[in-house]
Amino acid sequence: MSVYGTSTKQKLAELEEGNLVRLLFRYSWPALVAMSLNALYSVVDRAFIGQWCGVDAIAGITLTMPVMMFFGAIGVFVGAGHAAVMSIKLGEGDRISCEKLLGELIAFKLLFFCIIPPLIFFNIDAVLDFCGGSRVTDASYEAAKTYLKTVVFSHLFSHLAFGFSAMLRAEGAARRSMTCMIIGFGLNLILDPIFIFGFSMGVKGAAWATNISMFVSCMWALSSYLRGKTVVKLKFRRIGFYKSLFFRATGIGLSPFLQQLMSSIIAVSLQLAFTKWMVDPASRTDQIASLGVFHSALILIIMPMLGAQQGMQPILGYNWGARNFRRVLGALKLGLVVTSVLAVGAFIVQVVPPFPYWIARMFISSDNTRLISIAAHALQVANCMIWCISVNVVATTYFQSIGKPAVAIFLSMLRQGLCLLPVIWLMPYFLDDKPLAIWLSMPISDVLCNFATIPPLLLQIRFLSRVKSRDQEKEKI
């Protein structure tokens, strides 16, 4: 007898037999909306703060980015890994393991809350100094300290909301996952101007708007489980750690965790590089503010690609678990095409005039034309080769989804750890224009990473093609 009800079997049958294009779209656009809205908390904060609180404030918010990225790394370590295993377990029909995975996700998030936020809160000056805060203007440093102290503990709710959202996508409830993020983002969008301007709270107002929005988003997602609206049921007796699942889930989650962690290290390195090579606090603050615009634009532009990968994940994971390799190959090829198109679109929006100027104008007051020009030029230089990163993005998602974390970890670390990080520190020694040298490190790493990713991906495509041909021969017999 099947462990699933009729509606559940229908959802799983779609993963196994539905049209790939429609299925990818169906899973991608809610995932895209959910991820984008989750990421847009900080983007919206920076837009309001940059427009009405000035350069020092947006630079201060940017100084906290490495810490926010570190929090995000912890979040995907649990959410992405457990969701990937859940997709595989659903394909295998293992309901009990799915319930345990959900309970383990909650336990992990609670453990995180008890350890990481207090460490940061009570060592906040040392953390900001490590991020380059001691070399910018005093106003930027104070803005960073105020924002970080206010949001650090609320990340428990952000992490739970993101984890629930990932698990909902893994079981096929992509729209419910999306709604979780819509509620939080919409509330943040409303509360930001009220707290920043209406209550004259400035940076602290943006932080409190984010806190409240994260909490409401988390409660809505939790209510879906408490009301029994999900395929995988939340059973409180399942909350805990399971050795049989823990290492597999965290092994898969290790790839996106290291990728996000490396993003945090890269953000710190860029900030330290700018503070090292710029001659005074004002010029350092300008470059840090431009870096904030770059991070915000990257979030806005890269999310369609990441949304497509999240849409691919349950299709790849389920069909790999069901040993339907012909469908795995079809989903992989479709993902490559879609992601490549989106990467070209990202290149156009961030490099081709007047789009870079418009993006910079979103975060910088129109009367500061000098800083707008600096930020727009930085966008053009840093993203001039972004069109070629789709191969690495798809390959990392593929190996993560099929439960091969070692390859996924290598690919996720390739662009930033092996390519970008050394170039950031080496390039200023070869060019007199130090800011240009630092910004050029990003397109150089994009090209190097693309060439290094092609061989393992081609080997996997060859394997899937060979299995597909073998299966077709068996069907003929």
Secondary structure as the mmCIF struct_conf table of DSSP 4:
data_model
#
loop_
_struct_conf.conf_type_id
_struct_conf.id
_struct_conf.beg_label_comp_id
_struct_conf.beg_label_asym_id
_struct_conf.beg_label_seq_id
_struct_conf.end_label_comp_id
_struct_conf.end_label_asym_id
_struct_conf.end_label_seq_id
BEND BEND1 VAL A 3 TYR A 4
HELX_RH_AL_P HELX_RH_AL_P1 THR A 6 GLU A 17
BEND BEND2 GLY A 18 GLY A 18
HELX_RH_AL_P HELX_RH_AL_P2 LEU A 20 TRP A 52
TURN_TY1_P TURN_TY1_P1 CYS A 53 CYS A 53
HELX_RH_AL_P HELX_RH_AL_P3 VAL A 55 LEU A 63
TURN_TY1_P TURN_TY1_P2 THR A 64 THR A 64
HELX_RH_AL_P HELX_RH_AL_P4 MET A 65 GLU A 92
TURN_TY1_P TURN_TY1_P3 GLY A 93 GLY A 93
HELX_RH_AL_P HELX_RH_AL_P5 ARG A 95 PHE A 121
TURN_TY1_P TURN_TY1_P4 PHE A 122 ASN A 123
HELX_RH_AL_P HELX_RH_AL_P6 ILE A 124 PHE A 130
TURN_TY1_P TURN_TY1_P5 CYS A 131 GLY A 132
HELX_RH_3T_P HELX_RH_3T_P1 GLY A 133 ARG A 135
BEND BEND3 VAL A 136 VAL A 136
HELX_RH_AL_P HELX_RH_AL_P7 ASP A 138 VAL A 151
HELX_RH_3T_P HELX_RH_3T_P2 VAL A 152 SER A 154
HELX_RH_AL_P HELX_RH_AL_P8 HIS A 155 ALA A 170
TURN_TY1_P TURN_TY1_P6 GLU A 171 GLY A 172
HELX_RH_AL_P HELX_RH_AL_P9 ALA A 174 PRO A 193
HELX_RH_PI_P HELX_RH_PI_P1 ILE A 194 GLY A 198
BEND BEND4 PHE A 199 PHE A 199
TURN_TY1_P TURN_TY1_P7 GLY A 202 GLY A 202
HELX_RH_AL_P HELX_RH_AL_P10 VAL A 203 LEU A 226
TURN_TY1_P TURN_TY1_P8 ARG A 227 GLY A 228
BEND BEND5 THR A 230 VAL A 232
HELX_RH_3T_P HELX_RH_3T_P3 PHE A 236 ARG A 238
BEND BEND6 GLY A 240 GLY A 240
HELX_RH_AL_P HELX_RH_AL_P11 LYS A 243 TRP A 277
BEND BEND7 MET A 278 ASP A 280
HELX_RH_AL_P HELX_RH_AL_P12 PRO A 281 GLY A 321
TURN_TY1_P TURN_TY1_P9 ALA A 322 ARG A 323
HELX_RH_AL_P HELX_RH_AL_P13 PHE A 325 VAL A 351
BEND BEND8 VAL A 352 VAL A 352
TURN_TY1_P TURN_TY1_P10 PRO A 353 PRO A 354
HELX_RH_AL_P HELX_RH_AL_P14 PHE A 355 PHE A 363
BEND BEND9 ILE A 364 ILE A 364
TURN_TY1_P TURN_TY1_P11 SER A 366 ASP A 367
HELX_RH_AL_P HELX_RH_AL_P15 THR A 369 ALA A 382
TURN_TY1_P TURN_TY1_P12 ASN A 383 MET A 385
HELX_RH_3T_P HELX_RH_3T_P4 ILE A 386 CYS A 388
HELX_RH_AL_P HELX_RH_AL_P16 SER A 390 SER A 401
TURN_TY1_P TURN_TY1_P13 ILE A 402 GLY A 403
HELX_RH_AL_P HELX_RH_AL_P17 PRO A 405 MET A 413
HELX_RH_PI_P HELX_RH_PI_P2 LEU A 414 LEU A 420
HELX_RH_AL_P HELX_RH_AL_P18 LEU A 421 LEU A 426
HELX_RH_3T_P HELX_RH_3T_P5 MET A 427 TYR A 429
TURN_TY1_P TURN_TY1_P14 PHE A 430 PHE A 430
BEND BEND10 ASP A 432 ASP A 432
HELX_RH_AL_P HELX_RH_AL_P19 LYS A 434 LYS A 476
#
